[in-house]
Amino acid sequence: MSEHKRRIEFGDFQTPDGLALAVCRRLAVLGIRPDVVIEPTCGVGAFVRAAAEAFPDARQILGFETNGAYLEILRTKLASTRNPDRIHLEHADFFTTDWRGKLSDIRGSVLVVGNFPWVTNAVQGAIGGSNLPEKSNFLAHRGFDAISGKANFDISEWMLLEVLRWFEGRSGDVAMLVKTAVARKVLAHAQRQGAAVRDAFLIGIDAKKEFGASVDACLLVMRFTTDQSLACHDYTIFSDLEDRVGRRVGHRFGLTVGDLDAFEASAHLVGASPQKWRSGVKHDASAIMEFTRTERGLENGLGELVELEPDYLYPLLKGSDIGSAKAWRGKYVLVTQRRVGEATAGIREAAPLTWAYLECHGAQLDARGSTIYAKNPRFSIFGIGDYAFQPWKIAICALYKRLRFRLVGPIDGRRVMFDDTVYYLSFDTEEEAVATLAMIESEPARGLLSSLIFWDEKRPVKTSILNVLDWTKLDGAACRQPALF
Ligand SMILES: C[S@@+](CC[C@H](N)C(=O)[O-])C[C@H]1O[C@@H](n2cnc3c(N)ncnc32)[C@H](O)[C@@H]1O
């Protein structure tokens, strides 16, 4: 096996010594005083040595690793460590080790610390790797997960879920460097299972600097208790190992709350949005369905000059325009229906040039991937309904990392459309839209929404979040003058 493939299969990113020591020192500051430390995939042992330094009172430090050569390197390094007799190393495969048997021999408080392999089942599948739990049918998740959007299942997640089981009926701590997305899933799992976690922390790590990996990573710390009455599924997020303030995160009313203090100040606004937030037009064919007005005329995304009746053309503001507060850039979108599933054949009569254009690009439009197109009239689009044709709108881009709402009125007397990275409300009158915007932008409303948004996500602004703000529960909040396109 090539060295490259081995590194991928075993998710082999050794933790720098400085980081491992900083982590263990922070654990000590958090009050973690283990009797026994376990590093289940210890590699060349950064955490084994850091634990020896940071936890002088630990009775035993146990390191396990599947790569025998790494254990040899670690043994050499340990020669100069203080009190090496309490350190025991074992050549072991995580997936076949009898952890429960090992743990039953251990008395006192256990800390499981380290950095599990950084690899997903999808990558394992792609390189033909076999470093997977044997009986878990791990790869079989792929078919189902591809549909449910969970195709990339991290092996570290599986390992962490296994570690959680070690703490059933036992107090102690887990501290693992993981992708932040994995940490969140594991915390949610622990809550679902009613695990006796009494406190948890998610401490930001600069994975680019430490591992050369462009991924959002953190140190996940979970503190387990044997007293179920102390179980609490709130946790604190710290921006980095130096941050001592942090912000509390938890679940309330079935919502994940990113800032419990801010949430509690605005919790009275939680309810059902008086109007459902919608997403913009979806057509999956921007080169054909979107146009720019240039000096030459109307141009599609293929660079073709086209002539179309105005009937089905609407000014378009894309997510980037809304997110960055740009003025309209002369873009248009072809809106072939007024509601989902409406027959499109009438376009032939009403606008022959438009129909000819659609037919000319019919092959590409027919080839649009999603099955929803196949089940609907030819040239169908989605994200459309009466609401799309109301003149006044309040819009926000789902992808931008700030809570910026824009008031959008008609352009050149035409209703404005958005792409499907935009969420919006619509109104018949400017007055209604302005009054609603003032309420949505009020301090308490922003506080509530901000407390529910996780800005490190790819699509941080979600309709599931926007739709819980009931602005009618506001009591005369101070309003700002909105910006208008
Ligand atoms: C991301 S590295 C981290 C190593 C070490 N924990 C550290 O923090 O420096 C992952 C380690 O897991 C080891 N590993 C991968 N699969 C394993 C398995 N099935 N059982 C035990 N160790 C494994 C790799 O050899 C590698 O040393």
Ligand as a Chemical Component Dictionary entry (heavy atoms), coordinates in Angstrom:
data_LIG
# 
_chem_comp.id                   LIG 
_chem_comp.type                 NON-POLYMER 
_chem_comp.pdbx_formal_charge   0 
_chem_comp.three_letter_code    LIG 
# 
loop_
_chem_comp_atom.comp_id 
_chem_comp_atom.atom_id 
_chem_comp_atom.alt_atom_id 
_chem_comp_atom.type_symbol 
_chem_comp_atom.charge 
_chem_comp_atom.model_Cartn_x 
_chem_comp_atom.model_Cartn_y 
_chem_comp_atom.model_Cartn_z 
_chem_comp_atom.pdbx_ordinal 
LIG C1  C1  C 0  -5.516 11.685 13.297 1  
LIG S1  S1  S 1  -4.275 10.562 13.754 2  
LIG C2  C2  C 0  -4.027 11.080 15.414 3  
LIG C3  C3  C 0  -2.983 10.356 16.161 4  
LIG C4  C4  C 0  -2.926 10.753 17.622 5  
LIG N1  N1  N 0  -4.191 10.438 18.274 6  
LIG C5  C5  C 0  -2.617 12.203 17.753 7  
LIG O1  O1  O 0  -3.466 12.927 18.265 8  
LIG O2  O2  O -1 -1.541 12.631 17.326 9  
LIG C6  C6  C 0  -5.202 9.073  13.822 10 
LIG C7  C7  C 0  -4.436 7.882  14.319 11 
LIG O3  O3  O 0  -5.352 6.807  14.365 12 
LIG C8  C8  C 0  -4.671 5.625  14.002 13 
LIG N2  N2  N 0  -5.688 4.668  13.593 14 
LIG C9  C9  C 0  -6.399 4.667  12.427 15 
LIG N3  N3  N 0  -7.261 3.647  12.404 16 
LIG C10 C10 C 0  -7.104 2.988  13.584 17 
LIG C11 C11 C 0  -7.710 1.832  14.152 18 
LIG N4  N4  N 0  -8.649 1.169  13.470 19 
LIG N5  N5  N 0  -7.331 1.441  15.379 20 
LIG C12 C12 C 0  -6.388 2.133  16.071 21 
LIG N6  N6  N 0  -5.743 3.210  15.586 22 
LIG C13 C13 C 0  -6.116 3.649  14.354 23 
LIG C14 C14 C 0  -3.750 6.108  12.877 24 
LIG O4  O4  O 0  -2.679 5.197  12.686 25 
LIG C15 C15 C 0  -3.292 7.452  13.430 26 
LIG O5  O5  O 0  -2.126 7.318  14.193 27 
# 
loop_
_chem_comp_bond.comp_id 
_chem_comp_bond.atom_id_1 
_chem_comp_bond.atom_id_2 
_chem_comp_bond.value_order 
_chem_comp_bond.pdbx_ordinal 
LIG C1  S1  SING 1  
LIG S1  C2  SING 2  
LIG S1  C6  SING 3  
LIG C2  C3  SING 4  
LIG C3  C4  SING 5  
LIG C4  N1  SING 6  
LIG C4  C5  SING 7  
LIG C5  O1  DOUB 8  
LIG C5  O2  SING 9  
LIG C6  C7  SING 10 
LIG C7  O3  SING 11 
LIG C7  C15 SING 12 
LIG O3  C8  SING 13 
LIG C8  N2  SING 14 
LIG C8  C14 SING 15 
LIG N2  C9  SING 16 
LIG N2  C13 SING 17 
LIG C9  N3  DOUB 18 
LIG N3  C10 SING 19 
LIG C10 C11 SING 20 
LIG C10 C13 DOUB 21 
LIG C11 N4  SING 22 
LIG C11 N5  DOUB 23 
LIG N5  C12 SING 24 
LIG C12 N6  DOUB 25 
LIG N6  C13 SING 26 
LIG C14 O4  SING 27 
LIG C14 C15 SING 28 
LIG C15 O5  SING 29 
# 
